[in-house]
């Protein structure tokens, strides 16, 4: 990356723009978005380790499209272990169906319909699909009505040996938006939609050497670090994230040294830092990837409370340059609100971009879907240093210590993240992000992310310059 005009202060994403360069690429599909940082992703997207965002549904969906999710450190290990094993058991192409029996009720169905973006429930009998229930079937019906009375029995099932293109053609031929997928003996295997089949031709899943979906898990820097890290590795985590708000500290260095002594070969991510010095110290202590960002997150109040942090573009650029010298990588963590921000973080040298609150308002995030007084759908999100998160993280401590720690919260404890009616699922947001990123790479004449970071030409702009680039009727950032 190079500047076309020299900045005299630190910059964030809104402060910069990218200019086009000579390009030989004829299509944005010529761009390879595979990362070389060892995480195994085919798109450079990491779902941040936030309790309100990264759960098993999110992890499954993101990995199927090529990214990876980080399960938060606050979750009991028994739960994390089950989540990792569940994600590892998911199909790499077909989505996981929601299933109920025909004797269950409409109330049961309504509570589950929005747990998946496809908005359908497969009614099963003896492991075999016998009907489909959608939201439309549940309207104007008594909530105690059994599903066998409202389900669609004209069931079209798809064999499980079709590839993505054939699956789309199958659905198109039968004029169905979705269909249950069955094995040769008729057992339910999954569910696929027309748009899901199309996405199967555009994305490649992030899989391990056994062709299972990838997933990452976080561990803190307190307690028995060796035991916690070893347990996550034993459970099957593909990436280990050692996470604390202030990563450039003695306890982080010690934690990395302990984990390194375990002899694991999986990538070890550590953070957060915002300087070359912090990046260097964590890499020398054992990190293969450094997480960069202090205070740019939508749920974070650190900068306003403490004055600590750094504009994210400059932080990513400096840390990425230092990591590259040492043969390591960095993840840009926080501050992305538009597809352009993802592209700019990668242009600055990040190997992955972590996304948190942007994905909170989707069907796949862990929270329950709620409706405001105007009928608009939303989910609640909260910062990981907020009172809500601290309370969850300190459940094992006595009342006095918990009460004292609650006085030092940083972060928003609750915020409504509204679903975008046009893009209510995380895959809808991924389509927008990845389309923008592919186009950015073609503008730079880059076939890979490494070439993109080398060829990108960046300029500094005024707030008026940024405003000029925004469409008049834009939903981004609202």
N, C-alpha and C positions, 0 to 999 in steps of 0.2 A: 504494500500500500504506500502511496505517496500523496502528499498534500499539493494542491495547486496554489494555495495561498497559506502562508505560515501563520499558525495561530499564536496568540500571545497569552492565552489562558486555557485552562482545562475545559473540555467540551463534553456535552452529552449528545444523545442521538439527534435531538431536534436542532442542534447547532451545526450539523454537517449535512452534506449532500454528496452524491456521487455523479461524476460526469461520464458520458459514454466514451468508450475506447474502440479502436479498430477491432473488428471481430470477424472470424471466419466461420462462426457457428451459424447454421441455417435454421436451427430449431432449438427451443429451450429444452426439448427432450434429449438433446445431445449432452446435457450437463449431468455429470455423475456427482451426487450429493453424499456419497459414502464417506464416513469419517475415517481418519487414520490414527485415531487416538487410542485404539484398543477396545473401545466400548461396544463395537460391533453394530453400530447403527448405520442405516442406509439413508436416513435424513438427519440433519444436525439439530434435532429437537429433544430436549430433556424436560420432563415434567418435574417441577420442583418438589422437594420433600416437605410438602405442607399438608397437614391433616385434612383440611377441607378440600383438597384438590387431588392428591395422589393416593388412590386406593386400587383395588384389584380390577374394577371395571376399566378405570383409566389406563392402568398398566397394560391390560390385555389389548385394548383398542390401539393405544399408541405404538406398542411393539409390533402389532400386525401391520401397521403402516410404516414401520422402519425406525421409530424413535425408541426412547426408553424412559421409564418412570422410576423415581426414587421413593421407596416407601419410607415414611418418616421414622425418626428414632424414638418417638414417644409411644409407639405401639408395642404392646407386650410381645415378647419373642414368639410365644406360641401362635399368636395371630399372624405375625409376619411370616413365620414358617408356613402356615396354611395358605397364605396369600401367594407366596413364591411358588409353592407346589401347585396351587390352582392355576396360576398363570402359565406355568410350565406345561400343564396338561391341556391347554386350550389349542384349538385348531389354528393353523397359521393362515388359513384363508376364510373359512366359514365362521360367522359370528356365533357367540354362545346364545342359545335361545333361552327365554324365560318360559318355564313350564308349570302348568297346573293340571289338576285332574278335572274331569267333567263334572264331578260332584261339588267342587269348590264354587265359591260365589263370585258375583260381580264385584262385591266389595274387595275380595282378595285380588281380583284382576286390576281394579282401579289403582290399588296401592302399589302395583308393580309395573304398570304399563310404561312409565317414564324412566324406568331403570335402564332402558336401552333406547338408542336413537331410532331403531326400526319400529318401535311402538306397537309390537305385536306379542301375543302370548300364544305359545303352542300348547294345545290341550293333548295330553298323552294318556294312553291306556296300555299298561304293560311295557312301557318304554317306546311305544310306537305312536306317532302322531295321528290323531283322529279329528282334529279341528283347529281353527285359528280364531282368536278373539282380538279385536282392535278397539281403540277408543270409541269409534263410531258405534260399535255393537253394544257398548255399555251406556249409551245416552238414553235418557228417558226410560230407564229400567230400574225396577226395585233392586236395591243393593243386596238383598238376600236371595235373588234369583240365581239358580244354579247355572253354571257356564254351559252345560249341555243344551240349555234352552236358547242361548244367544249366539253360540259359536257358529262359524261358517263351516259346514260339513263338506262342501265341494272343494276338497283338498287336492292341490297339485303338489306332489313331492318331487324333489330333484335328486338324482343319484349322486353319490359322493365322489365319483371319479371324473367329474367335469372340471376343466380349467376355467379361468376367469372369463375368457371370451365366450366359451361354450355356455357358461352359466348365464351370462347376459343374454345370449341368443335364445336360450331355453325360456327365460322369463319373458322376453320380448315376444316369442312365438305364442306363449300361452296368455299374453296380456295380463300378467301379474306383476305387482311391484316387489313381491317377495315370495319365498317358498321355503318350507322346511326341507332340510337335506337328510337323506336317509341312506343307510348302508344297504348291502345286497339283501340282508334278511329283514329289512324294513325298520330297523331301529333308528331312532332320531340321532343324528350326528351334529347338526347345527342348523343355522338359518342363513339365508343370503338374500340380499336385496339387489335390485338392478344397479343402483348407484354403488353398492358395495362390490359388485362384480366389476364395474368399470374401474373402481379404485384398485382392484386387484391387478389390473393391467398397467397401472401407473406407479404403484408403490411395491417395494419388496420388503417383506417382514424382517425385523431384526431378530435373528435366531442364533442359538449357540451351536456347538459342534454336533449336537444330537438333534438339530433341527427343531428345537423348542424355543418359544418366545423368550426374549431377554427381559430381565428386570434387575433393578439396582435397589440397594437398601442403605439407610443411613445409620450411623452410630455417633454418639456424642463423645466428649473427651473426659467424662467423669465416670467413676466406678471401675469395675473390672473390664477394662477395654479389651484385653486379650480374649477373655471368655466371650464377650459380646460379639466381637469381630469373628472369632472362630465359629460361633454358632450361626452367624449369617452366611458365612462361606459354606459351612456344612449344609445349610438349608438349600443352597443352590444359587445365591445371589451372584450375578455376573459382574457387578461393579460394586465396590464398597465406597461409600461417601462418608468421610469423617467431617462432621459439621459442627461449627459454632459461629456465632456472630462475629467474634474477633478472633480470626484464625492465626494471626501473627503473635502467638504467645507461647510461653514455655510448656503449658499443658498440652497444646496441640503438637508441639515438637516431640514431646515424650510419648504421646499417643501414637504418632506415626512410627516412631522407632519401635514401639511395642508391636504394632501390627506388622511392620516390615519383618520383624524377627519370626513371625509365623511362617514365613516362606511362601506366602500365597503368590500365585501368578496372575490373579485378576487385577484389573486397574484399580488404583487407590486414588480417590479424589479427596482433596482437603481444601478447606477454606472457612471463612472468606477473608480475602485480602484485596488491597487496591494499589500496591506498590511493587516495583521490581524487587526490592529487598525482601518483602514478605513472600513473594513468589519463589525467589531463590532459596530462602530458608526452608520452606515447606518441601520443595523438590529434593533438597539435600538431605532432609529428614526421612524421605521415603515416598513422597507423593509422586505419582506419575501424571496426575492432572491437578491443576489448582483452580479453585472456584473463586471468581472475581466479582466483587460488588458489595459495597457497604452503603445501605440506605436508599437504593433506587426503587425498591419494591413498592407496589401500590398499597400494601397493608403495613408498611414500615414507617415508623415515626422517629427513627434513630437520628436522622439529621436535624430534625426540628427540636428534639429533646437534648441532644448532645453536641451538635455542631460537627459531628464526625461523619466522614464519608468522602466521596469523590465523584465528580461527574463521570458517568459510566463509560462513555466512548474513550476518553483519555485513559481511564483505569484499565480497560480491556487492551488498548493498544500497547501501553507500557508493559503490562504483565505478560502479554502474548510474546512480545519481542524477547523478554528475558527467558521465558519458558522455552522458546525455540532455540536459544543459545545452548540450553542444557538438555536438549532432546526430549522435552516434555511438552505438555499442552495446557490450555486453559479453557474453562467453561465460563461464558458470560452469564452471570446470575442476576436477573432483575432489570427493570427499567424498560422492557419492551412492551409497547402498547399497539404497534402497527406492524404489518409485514416489513416495511422499510427498516425498522429497527433491528429485526432479525438479520437482514442482509448487511446492515452496517456493522453489527457486532462481528459477523463472520469476515467482513472486509478488514476489520481491525485485527484479525488474527485468531479469533476464538475457534475452537474445533466444534463446539456445541453451544447452543443458546438455551438457557433454562427459562421455562415459562411457568408462572404460578397463577396469579389472580386472573389473568386473561382466560384461563381454562376453567375457572371456578364456576362460571355461569354456563355449564353444559350438562347434558344428560348424564355424562359419564363420571362427573365428580361425585364424591361420596355423599354429599349432603342430600337431604330430602327436598324435593321440589315443592315450593310454596307459591302462593298467589297473593298479590297485594289487593287493595280495595278496588283497583281498576281492572283486575283480572290478569295483570301482567305476571308472568312466571319468573321466579328468581330462586337462587340458592344463597345461603349465608356463607361468607368467607371470613377468615380472621388471620392476623399475623402470628408468626410462630414465637414472638417474644411478648405477645399480648397476655393479659390476665387469664384469658380463657386457655391459652396454650400452656402457660406456666402452671396453672392448676392441674391440667392433665399430666404434665411432666413430673409433678412432685407428689403424686398420690401416695407414694410410699413413705413420705416424710411425716413428722408429727405436726400437729396443728400450729404450734408456735412458729416453726421454721417455714411452713407454707404461708402463714399469714404475713411473716416478715418479707418473704420474697415477693409477695403480691404487691408490695409497695413500689417495686422497681420494674414494673412492666414497661415495655416499649412495643408499640404496635396496636393496631385497631382490633378490638375484641369481636366486633361483629360489623359486617357490611353486606348490603344486598348486592349480589352480582346477578343482574338481569340476563335472561337468555335472549339472544338476538333471534327473533322469529325467523329470519332468513338463514341463520347459521346456528341452530340450537345444539348441534352435536359437536364434539371436539374434532371429528373428521372434517366437518364443514369448515372449521377454522384452519385445520391443517391444509386443506385444499387452497385456501386463500393465501396462507403463508408460503407454502411451497411453490405455488404458481408465481408469486412475487419474487421469491428467491431465485428461481430458475431464470426468470427474465432479467434480474439483476446480473446474474452470471453472464448471460449472453451480451448484455450491454458492456460488460467488462472484457468480453472475449475470452472467458474462462470456462474450461471444460470440467474442472474439478474445484473443490473448495480450496485446495492449496494454491492453485493458479489464481483463484479469485482474490485471495489475500495478497498475492504478489502484484496483480495487475490493477486492482482497484485504485482509482484516482479520486481523492476526496477533497472537497472544498469547504470552507467555513462560511456560514451564512448568518444574516440577521434574522430577527424574529419575523420581520416582514417577508423575508425570503421564504421562510418556512410556511408562513400563512399563505403565500402565493401558490404553493404547491398543493394546498388542501382543496379538494373539490367543495363546491358551495354546499351541496347536499350530501354531507358525509356522516355516516354512523360511527366511524372510527373514533374512539376516545370518548364516546358518549356513554 
